């Protein structure tokens, strides 16, 4: 019997944490839909394999964009699918669900998420601010009267927040994340090498040789795609400096967000941050040397959290397990 569920409803992945059992779902947030009758054919990893490879009769798409719901119906169906998979179709209890949402989400976007949770079979729906959840998952003592700066780089958004006494003091949210970096890589490769590549190829390139600062030893990767001039398949050898050049604009936006939050931070908390440093979470923070880049441009030490991709879902699981203690951090509740 599952009474409470913590969900990281990400643009790229959906992760679910059940208190006492840990992370039970870690799958791509992708759905495949039959174009003729709008029925859902596949979810998760099975649907992700179809991205960019489907015939006209099937549409493979992400129901979330920039950390919020783009397609209500598909998000609801996806949540119901995972809830049913965890607790079975015949349930004695409807679970309480807590979802992590971006700090910059509007009231309409927040309402869409709670409505989707209730429609998917939740008894109560709660929302927690993503940076608070990320800090909890990174084992940051957020209840203390001291400042902690969290940079959570997800697939669709980057959240930068200063947390003290269990809540956000200063924050900003920019709609730049791993997805935008992948798009920038795709555009750069097309311009420089006249090679058209897909979303998954760009992501693989970023993971294999991507870097935020020059490496001592340059990495190379053989990339295959379609030549934009001849229209024929082609392979080219790409190096790590290409990826670094491709994502400069996106990284600048994240750096500007970090600087903006530091400028808004009260002096006492700024002193704490200077002493303890900034903490990076989220899958996007795994880009090589990104912590060094942040340290260089801000002058504040920066470190990568342990298992950064899982911090938000772990924190959401902790918060839903100890719901009464985290009432102040809960943004919105629907019963």
HELIX and SHEET records of a PDB file:
HELIX    1   1 UNK A   44  UNK A   48  1                                   5    
HELIX    2   2 UNK A   72  UNK A   87  1                                  16    
HELIX    3   3 UNK A  107  UNK A  119  1                                  13    
HELIX    4   4 UNK A  130  UNK A  137  1                                   8    
HELIX    5   5 UNK A  178  UNK A  193  1                                  16    
HELIX    6   6 UNK A  199  UNK A  209  1                                  11    
HELIX    7   7 UNK A  240  UNK A  246  1                                   7    
HELIX    8   8 UNK A  248  UNK A  264  1                                  17    
HELIX    9   9 UNK A  267  UNK A  276  1                                  10    
HELIX   10  10 UNK A  283  UNK A  286  5                                   4    
HELIX   11  11 UNK A  290  UNK A  298  1                                   9    
HELIX   12  12 UNK A  308  UNK A  310  5                                   3    
HELIX   13  13 UNK A  311  UNK A  321  1                                  11    
HELIX   14  14 UNK A  323  UNK A  329  5                                   7    
SHEET    1   A 6 UNK A  22  UNK A  28  0                                        
SHEET    2   A 6 UNK A  13  UNK A  18 -1                                        
SHEET    3   A 6 UNK A   4  UNK A   9 -1                                        
SHEET    4   A 6 UNK A  96  UNK A 101  1                                        
SHEET    5   A 6 UNK A 125  UNK A 129  1                                        
SHEET    6   A 6 UNK A 330  UNK A 334 -1                                        
SHEET    1   B 3 UNK A  40  UNK A  43  0                                        
SHEET    2   B 3 UNK A  31  UNK A  34 -1                                        
SHEET    3   B 3 UNK A  58  UNK A  61 -1                                        
SHEET    1   C 2 UNK A  64  UNK A  65  0                                        
SHEET    2   C 2 UNK A  68  UNK A  69 -1                                        
SHEET    1   D 5 UNK A 167  UNK A 174  0                                        
SHEET    2   D 5 UNK A 158  UNK A 164 -1                                        
SHEET    3   D 5 UNK A 148  UNK A 153 -1                                        
SHEET    4   D 5 UNK A 278  UNK A 281  1                                        
SHEET    5   D 5 UNK A 302  UNK A 304  1                                        
SHEET    1   E 3 UNK A 195  UNK A 196  0                                        
SHEET    2   E 3 UNK A 220  UNK A 227 -1                                        
SHEET    3   E 3 UNK A 233  UNK A 239 -1                                        
END                                                                             
